[in-house]
């Protein structure tokens, strides 16, 4: 089983990074890295508040730990 915090963070971060890459691929890598940093800060905030745990338990009820 995967910890709920990590699962929720991956559920949020991977699509956001992919969307940022698609949207910013022609703008230069510096802008993409800035967007990636903002995504990491946002997901970190959501992890610290416990939101990623709630998201993972809501989307993957049988695959995350129940602690």
C-alpha positions as CSV (number, residue, x, y, z in Angstrom):
1,X,0.0,0.0,0.0
2,X,1.1,3.5,-0.7
3,X,0.8,6.2,1.9
4,X,-2.1,8.5,1.4
5,X,0.0,11.7,1.5
6,X,2.2,10.5,-1.3
7,X,-0.6,9.2,-3.4
8,X,-2.5,12.5,-3.1
9,X,0.5,14.5,-4.0
10,X,1.2,12.4,-7.1
11,X,-2.5,12.6,-8.1
12,X,-2.2,16.4,-8.0
13,X,1.4,17.1,-9.2
14,X,1.8,14.7,-12.1
15,X,-1.2,16.1,-14.2
16,X,-0.3,19.6,-13.2
17,X,3.3,19.3,-14.3
18,X,2.2,17.6,-17.6
19,X,-0.3,20.4,-18.3
20,X,2.4,23.0,-17.5
21,X,4.8,21.3,-19.9
22,X,2.2,21.2,-22.7
23,X,1.2,24.8,-22.2
24,X,4.7,26.2,-21.8
25,X,6.9,24.0,-24.0
26,X,7.3,26.8,-26.6
27,X,7.9,29.5,-24.1
28,X,11.3,28.3,-22.9
29,X,12.4,26.1,-20.1
30,X,12.8,28.9,-17.5
31,X,9.0,29.6,-17.5
32,X,8.3,25.9,-17.2
33,X,10.7,25.6,-14.2
34,X,9.0,28.5,-12.5
35,X,5.6,26.9,-13.0
36,X,7.0,23.6,-11.7
37,X,8.3,25.4,-8.6
38,X,4.9,26.9,-8.0
39,X,3.2,23.5,-8.4
40,X,5.6,22.0,-5.9
41,X,4.9,24.8,-3.4
42,X,1.1,24.4,-3.9
43,X,1.2,20.6,-3.5
44,X,3.5,21.0,-0.4
45,X,0.9,23.4,1.1
46,X,-1.9,20.9,0.4
47,X,0.2,18.1,1.9
48,X,0.8,20.1,5.1
49,X,-2.9,20.9,5.5
50,X,-3.9,17.2,5.0
51,X,-5.8,17.8,1.7
52,X,-3.7,15.3,-0.3
53,X,-4.7,12.6,2.2
54,X,-8.4,13.4,1.7
55,X,-8.0,13.4,-2.0
56,X,-6.2,10.1,-2.1
57,X,-8.7,8.4,0.2
58,X,-11.6,9.7,-1.9
59,X,-10.1,8.6,-5.3
60,X,-8.3,5.4,-4.2
61,X,-10.2,4.1,-1.2
62,X,-8.8,0.6,-1.3
63,X,-5.2,1.4,-2.4
64,X,-4.0,3.8,0.3
65,X,-3.3,3.2,3.9
66,X,-6.1,4.0,6.3
67,X,-4.1,5.4,9.2
